């Protein structure tokens, strides 16, 4: 029997199902309908005359022996196709005429302003388009082509269509006004669940259903970090905030850092991310390097 030749799109669908563990997960990751994912896998199976996934007796498709055997070659072929597309684009591109950048709202404003001011001096002929988003919406902008480069947090760390490079980290700490019940020194485990928590809302579908450092069932979800900051200073609830945004409030007594047993504050890693089939050009690469220097990341 003469075998057919799967398309690059079918290979990417196969890889997405294997990496996400389900047809639904692959559909969400690729922004496709589940029926399209199922059809793509079926077409690839027909082309190669093999069964790639066991679909019976399990809620999740399991790779067959043939599927496991073909997975490394499929990944290598998709990687080579991405490299080919990126190389072809770079041959036509040279210095970018425009760079579109989306920053996570957690990126310190002083560091961002310093880098962008340097960018104008270094690349006066390159237009810069800037957007600010939160959580998974940063990666969504890059995946959907609204931005060439994203500086994103850790919530979408390993998307199959993105390359990423950690360039820094900021600290998040739980805060409230000094008179808040959680501001005492002997907070008991679980006590934070009894009080309103202000939570930054994710406007993307990439992280639908996921929660990040949410302890209380009582939440107000806000799409704007500045609004969250203002409500916290007004004594409405408690919540995690970047240290650089609240250090003056803490020093001047408007807010206090909370000593909660659950320790919801944490390091928030920032990564430069871009589509795998669109490698950064000279100006974009300069932005990545200079942001890393300003955010204090080590190589």
N, C-alpha and C positions, 0 to 999 in steps of 0.2 A: 504493500500500500504506500502510495506517495503521500508524504506528510506536507501539510500546509505551512505557512509562515505567519506566526502570530504578529500582530501589530505592536508597536511600542506602547500604545494605549492599553492593549490587552495585558501586556507584561506589567504595566504600572498598576492595573486593577488587581492582578494576581498578587503582586507584592503588597498592595494595601490590605487585601483580605488576610494575607499571612501575618502581616505586622499588627493589624488591629484586632485580629482574632474573630472577626465576624463580618458578614456582608453589610450589616447596618453600620458598624464602625467604619468600614472602608468607605461607605457612601457618605458619611458625615465628613470624614477626613478629606475626601476628594470633591465634596460639594456636588455629588451626583445622586440620582434616585437609586434605591436599592435594586430596582428592576434592571437598571443599566449595568450595575455591578454584576448581578447574577448572569445577565446575558453575556457580558464580556468574558467571564470565567468559562461559561459554557462554550463560547466560540473558540476560546483558546484550547479547551479540552478537545473539541472537535478537530481543530487544526492539527494537534499533536497526537490524537488518538490515544489519550490517556485520561485518567481521572485524577484531578489535582487535589480535590477535597472530598472527604467522607461526609456526607450530609445526613445520613440516617443514624438514628439512635443517639444523637447528641444535639443539644441546643446550639452548639457552636460548631462550625465546620472545622474538621481536623485534616491537616495535611496527610495525604497518602504517602506511601514510600516513593512513588513517582514524583509527587509534588515536592517532597523534601529534597529529592535528588536534583530537580530542576531549579530550585529556589536560588542557589548561588549563581548559576548562569543567567537567570532572569535578572537578578540584581546587577550583575556585571554588565549585561547588555543595556539595561536602562541607564546605568551610570555613564556608559560610553556614549549613549545617545544624548544625554544631558551635556556632556563635555563637548560633543560635536556642535550642538546648538549654541552653546556659550561661546565657543571658539569662532563660529561663523559670525555671530553678532559682534564680537570684539573686533573682527577684521573690518567691519563696516563702521564701527563706532568711533574709535579714537577717544578724544576727550568728550565727555558728555556735554550736550547743549543744555540739559536740565537734569537736576537730581531731585527726586521726590523722596522725602524723609518723613517717617512717622515715629514719634517718640512716645515711650510709655510715660504716663502722667507722673510716675514716681521718679523720673530722671531729675536730678537737682537742677533748678533753673539757672543758677549761676554758672554751672559747668556747661550747660547747653548754650547759654548766651555767649560764653567765652569762645567756644568752638565755632559757633556760627559767625561770630565777628571775624575770626581768623579765616574762615572759609571765604567770606566776601573779598578779603584782601588777597588770598591765595588764588582764587578762581573767579576773577571779575566777569568773565564772559559766560559763566555757568549760572543759569537761573536755578533758584532753590525753591521748592514747594514743600512747605512744612505743615504737618498735622500732629495733633496730640490726641492720644487714645489711651484706654486703660485695659489691662489684662489681655484677654484673647483677641480683642479688637485690633491690636497692633499687628499680630500675625495675619489676621483676616485681610487687612489693608494690603499687605505684601502679597498674599496668595491671590487676591482678586486683581492685582495689577494697579492698585491705587497708589502704591509706593514701591520704589525700587529697594529701599533699605528701611528696616525697622530696628528700633532699639526696644527690645521686648523683655518682659519679666519671665519668670520660670514656668508660667502656667501652660505654655505650649512648647515644651522643651524639645520634643523629638518628632516633629511633623515630617513625614516622608518626602514632602516636596520642598523642604527648606534646608539650606545650609545655615549653620549658626556658629558663632564664636563668642565665648564669654568675654566681656570687656570690663566688668566691674561688679560691685555689689554695694547695696545700701542696707541700712539697718531699719527694721520696723519695730516700733515699741507700742504697747497698749497705753493709752492715756485717758484721762478724764479730769474734770475740775477737782479741786482739793476737797470740796465738800461731798463728793460722790461716795456712796457706800462702799465701793470697791477701792477707795483711796486709803483705807486703813492698812495697818501693817500685818494683820493676822487674817487675811482672806482665806476662807475654807475652800477645799476642792469642790467644784461644782457651783460655787456661789455666783460666778459670773453668768450662769444660765438664768439667774433671776432678774437680770437687768438688761435694759435695751442696749443692743449693740448696733453701732453704725457701720455699715458694710459698703465697700465700693462695688458697684454693680458692673457686671461684664455684659457689654452690648453685643457680643459676638455669639455665634452658634457653636464655635469650636469647643467651648467648655461648658456647654449646656448640661445642667444637672450636677455640676461639680461645685464644691464649696472650698474656700480657702481661708483657713484660720477663723472659721465661724463657730463660736462656742454657744451662743445663746439662741433659743428658738424665737426670741423677740428681736426682730431686726428691722431697721429701716435701711433700704437699699438706695444708694445715691450714685448717679452717673458722673458726679463732679467731685474731685478730691477737695477743692477749695470749699465747696458747700459742706462737706463732711467736717472739715477743719473748723469752719465757723460754728456749726452746730455743737461740736465738742466744746468750744470755748464758751458757748452759751449754757453749758451744763446739761445738754440733752444727750444722754447716753454715754457710752464709752466705745473706744475702737482703736484699731492699730493705725499708726501714722508713720511716715518716714521721719527718722530722727532729725534730719536737716530742716524739716518744716516746722517742728515743734520745739526745737532747742531753746529759742528765745522765749516761747511761752512758758517753758519749764523754769528757765532762769529767772523770769519775772513773776512767777507764781500763778500765772493764768491757768496752767495745766500741771498735772503731776504724772510721772511715770508710775504705772500700776505694777505691783508685785503679785501677779496672779500665779497660783500653783501650776496651771496648765502651760505657762510660758508661751503665749501665742505669738509674741514677737519673734522675729527671725531674720536671718540674712536673706535679702531679696536680690537674687542674681540677675544681672542685666546682660543680655546677649544681643549682638548685632545679628540680624537674620535677613536672608535674601533668598529668592527662588533659585533652585539648583540649576535651572536652565538659563539663568540670566546672571552671570558672574559680574561682580562689581567692576566698574571702570575706574580710571585713575582718580577722579574727584571723589567717587563713592568710597574707594579704598582709603583715601586720605581721611575722610570723615571717620571711618571705623578706627583707624590708628590713633587719630587725635582724640576721639571720644574715650578710647581706652586709656590714653595718657591722663586725661583730665578726670576720669573716674577712679584713677588710682589702681587699675587692675595690674596684676603681675603677669608676666608671660609664663 
